[in-house]
Amino acid sequence: MNFTDLAPYFNKLDVIKETANQIIKDFDMFGIEIKFSGNAYNAYDELFEQIEPHINKLISSNQQKFMGILYRIDLSDEQIKKALKENTSESFSEILSDLIIKRELQKVVIRNHYKSK
């Protein structure tokens, strides 16, 4: 399952809440607090607006923690390189924040798929 297959799940409240909880859990492991109001209609924007400043700061101030988060979330070099080539108008931290949300959603969808089988 690639990121383009995720579109139908952006409108499923239960999946959005699970994704937010996964993001909260993963960032909490690194002492970064992310909150989610529970409103699925603006979940992406809400999460993005919280993640992006942290990623931007970590890129310049704490490479070890930054790499730890990417490893924990399981973003590959190939995914990052591809996104950088496709999104030349956004900043590095914006591209990574988008990838983080999509990767966390992908993990939730895959986990739920195999849980139901």
KEKE-3310 file (N, C-alpha, C; in steps of 0.2 Angstrom, whole numbers, plus 5000, padded with zeros to 4 digits):
npx = (5004:5003:5006:4996:4986:4979:4969:4955:4954:4956:4944:4938:4933:4937:4949:4956:4957:4964:4976:4980:4982:4993:5003:5004:5009:5021:5028:5028:5037:5049:5049:5040:5026:5011:4995:4977:4962:4951:4943:4939:4938:4947:4958:4971:4976:4977:4986:4997:5001:5005:5016:5025:5032:5040:5048:5055:5062:5070:5078:5087:5093:5094:5099:5101:5089:5080:5083:5080:5066:5062:5066:5059:5046:5047:5051:5057:5073:5071:5057:5057:5066:5059:5048:5054:5058:5046:5039:5044:5041:5038:5045:5058:5054:5041:5038:5042:5034:5021:5024:5026:5013:5006:5013:5011:4997:4996:5002:4992:4981:4986:4989:4976:4970:4976:4973:4959:4958)
npy = (4994:5011:5028:5035:5027:5029:5039:5036:5034:5046:5051:5043:5042:5034:5029:5040:5045:5035:5036:5049:5046:5037:5045:5054:5046:5041:5053:5057:5048:5054:5065:5075:5085:5082:5086:5082:5087:5079:5081:5076:5082:5092:5086:5083:5096:5101:5092:5093:5107:5106:5097:5101:5113:5107:5098:5106:5113:5103:5099:5108:5109:5097:5084:5070:5067:5070:5061:5050:5051:5050:5037:5029:5032:5026:5031:5030:5032:5033:5036:5049:5055:5054:5062:5074:5077:5078:5089:5103:5116:5117:5118:5109:5104:5105:5096:5084:5083:5081:5069:5061:5061:5054:5042:5037:5036:5026:5015:5013:5009:4998:4990:4988:4982:4969:4965:4963:4951)
npz = (5000:4995:4997:4989:4989:5001:5001:5003:5017:5024:5027:5037:5053:5064:5060:5058:5071:5077:5070:5074:5088:5086:5081:5092:5102:5096:5095:5109:5114:5112:5120:5115:5114:5107:5103:5100:5095:5092:5082:5067:5054:5052:5055:5049:5046:5059:5065:5057:5059:5072:5071:5061:5066:5076:5069:5061:5070:5076:5065:5064:5076:5084:5078:5081:5089:5079:5069:5076:5077:5064:5062:5071:5066:5054:5041:5025:5017:5003:5002:5007:4998:4986:4989:4990:4977:4971:4977:4976:4980:4993:5010:5018:5031:5030:5020:5026:5037:5032:5026:5038:5044:5034:5033:5046:5046:5036:5042:5052:5044:5038:5049:5054:5043:5043:5056:5055:5048)
capx = (5000:5007:5002:4991:4980:4976:4964:4948:4954:4956:4937:4936:4934:4940:4956:4959:4958:4970:4982:4982:4985:4999:5007:5005:5013:5028:5032:5029:5043:5055:5047:5037:5019:5006:4988:4972:4955:4946:4939:4942:4937:4953:4964:4977:4979:4978:4992:5002:5002:5009:5022:5030:5037:5045:5052:5059:5067:5074:5082:5093:5095:5095:5099:5100:5082:5076:5084:5076:5059:5061:5067:5053:5040:5049:5051:5063:5076:5067:5051:5059:5069:5054:5044:5058:5058:5039:5037:5049:5039:5037:5051:5060:5051:5034:5037:5043:5028:5016:5026:5025:5006:5004:5016:5007:4990:4997:5003:4986:4977:4989:4988:4968:4968:4978:4969:4952:4959)
capy = (5000:5017:5034:5037:5022:5031:5044:5035:5033:5052:5053:5038:5045:5030:5028:5047:5045:5030:5039:5054:5043:5034:5051:5057:5041:5041:5059:5057:5044:5059:5071:5081:5084:5083:5085:5081:5089:5074:5084:5073:5086:5096:5083:5084:5103:5102:5088:5096:5113:5105:5093:5105:5117:5103:5095:5112:5115:5097:5098:5113:5109:5091:5079:5064:5066:5071:5055:5045:5051:5047:5029:5027:5032:5021:5034:5027:5037:5033:5040:5056:5058:5055:5068:5080:5078:5080:5095:5108:5123:5117:5117:5102:5102:5104:5089:5078:5083:5078:5062:5058:5060:5049:5036:5035:5034:5020:5010:5011:5006:4991:4986:4986:4977:4962:4963:4960:4945)
capz = (5000:4995:5000:4985:4991:5008:5001:5006:5024:5027:5029:5042:5059:5068:5057:5059:5078:5078:5067:5079:5094:5085:5081:5099:5105:5094:5097:5116:5116:5111:5124:5111:5115:5101:5105:5095:5098:5090:5076:5061:5048:5051:5059:5045:5047:5066:5067:5053:5062:5078:5070:5057:5070:5080:5064:5058:5075:5076:5059:5065:5083:5087:5073:5084:5090:5072:5065:5080:5076:5057:5062:5075:5062:5049:5035:5022:5013:4996:5003:5008:4992:4981:4991:4989:4970:4969:4981:4976:4982:5000:5014:5020:5036:5028:5016:5031:5042:5027:5025:5044:5044:5029:5035:5052:5043:5032:5048:5055:5039:5037:5055:5054:5038:5046:5062:5053:5044)
cpx = (5004:5003:4996:4985:4977:4970:4957:4948:4955:4949:4934:4938:4938:4948:4960:4961:4964:4976:4985:4985:4992:5005:5009:5010:5020:5032:5033:5035:5050:5054:5044:5030:5015:4999:4983:4965:4950:4942:4942:4942:4943:4959:4970:4980:4981:4985:4998:5005:5006:5016:5027:5035:5042:5050:5057:5064:5072:5080:5088:5096:5097:5094:5098:5092:5078:5077:5080:5069:5058:5061:5061:5047:5041:5048:5058:5066:5073:5061:5052:5062:5064:5050:5047:5058:5051:5037:5043:5047:5038:5044:5052:5055:5043:5033:5038:5037:5022:5018:5025:5018:5004:5007:5012:5000:4991:4998:4997:4982:4980:4988:4980:4967:4970:4975:4962:4952:4959)
cpy = (5006:5023:5036:5032:5024:5036:5042:5035:5040:5054:5048:5040:5041:5029:5035:5047:5041:5033:5045:5051:5040:5040:5054:5052:5041:5048:5060:5053:5049:5066:5077:5079:5086:5082:5085:5082:5083:5075:5081:5077:5091:5093:5084:5091:5104:5098:5091:5103:5112:5101:5097:5109:5113:5100:5100:5113:5109:5097:5102:5112:5102:5085:5072:5062:5066:5064:5049:5045:5048:5039:5026:5027:5028:5025:5032:5033:5038:5037:5047:5059:5059:5061:5074:5082:5081:5086:5100:5115:5123:5116:5110:5100:5101:5097:5083:5078:5080:5070:5058:5057:5054:5042:5033:5033:5027:5014:5008:5007:4999:4987:4984:4981:4970:4960:4960:4954:4939)
cpz = (5000:4997:4996:4987:4998:5007:5004:5014:5028:5029:5035:5049:5064:5066:5059:5067:5080:5076:5072:5085:5092:5084:5088:5103:5103:5095:5105:5118:5116:5115:5121:5112:5109:5104:5099:5098:5097:5084:5069:5054:5047:5054:5055:5047:5055:5068:5063:5057:5069:5076:5066:5061:5074:5075:5062:5064:5076:5071:5061:5072:5086:5082:5075:5085:5084:5069:5069:5078:5069:5058:5066:5070:5056:5042:5031:5018:5006:4997:5003:5001:4986:4982:4989:4982:4968:4972:4981:4979:4990:5004:5016:5026:5035:5024:5021:5036:5038:5027:5032:5045:5040:5031:5042:5050:5040:5037:5051:5051:5038:5043:5056:5049:5040:5052:5060:5050:5049)
residu = (MET:ASN:PHE:THR:ASP:LEU:ALA:PRO:TYR:PHE:ASN:LYS:LEU:ASP:VAL:ILE:LYS:GLU:THR:ALA:ASN:GLN:ILE:ILE:LYS:ASP:PHE:ASP:MET:PHE:GLY:ILE:GLU:ILE:LYS:PHE:SER:GLY:ASN:ALA:TYR:ASN:ALA:TYR:ASP:GLU:LEU:PHE:GLU:GLN:ILE:GLU:PRO:HIS:ILE:ASN:LYS:LEU:ILE:SER:SER:ASN:GLN:GLN:LYS:PHE:MET:GLY:ILE:LEU:TYR:ARG:ILE:ASP:LEU:SER:ASP:GLU:GLN:ILE:LYS:LYS:ALA:LEU:LYS:GLU:ASN:THR:SER:GLU:SER:PHE:SER:GLU:ILE:LEU:SER:ASP:LEU:ILE:ILE:LYS:ARG:GLU:LEU:GLN:LYS:VAL:VAL:ILE:ARG:ASN:HIS:TYR:LYS:SER:LYS)
# end
